Amino acid sequence: MTKVVCCRDLGFDCDGVVRAETEEEALKQVAAHAKAVHNLETVSEEVIAKVRQVMRDEDE
């Protein structure tokens, strides 16, 4: 199952969507997106916890 995280679910006015095969890869992609698009230099444990809350499984 693919892991999906939508930026809007995290409170951003952004259409960004991350899809990855594993939670770990999804978290890496979310961190890269946050840095590139939202200028977040570091992703705190609080943000990681929020990402895990909104992450969902998507049937392929």
C-alpha positions, 0 to 999 in steps of 0.5 A: 500500500502506498502512503499518502500525505496531503500538505493541506491536511497539515494546515498549509495552503498548498496542493502538495501531495506525497506518495511513497511505498513506506512511511520512512520514505514518505517522511523523507519526501515530506521533509524535502517538500517542507524545506523546498516549498515552505522554507522549513530548515528543520522538521521538528518531532511535533511536525513528524507526529502531525504528519504521521497522524494525517498519513493514510494508506492508498490502494494501488 
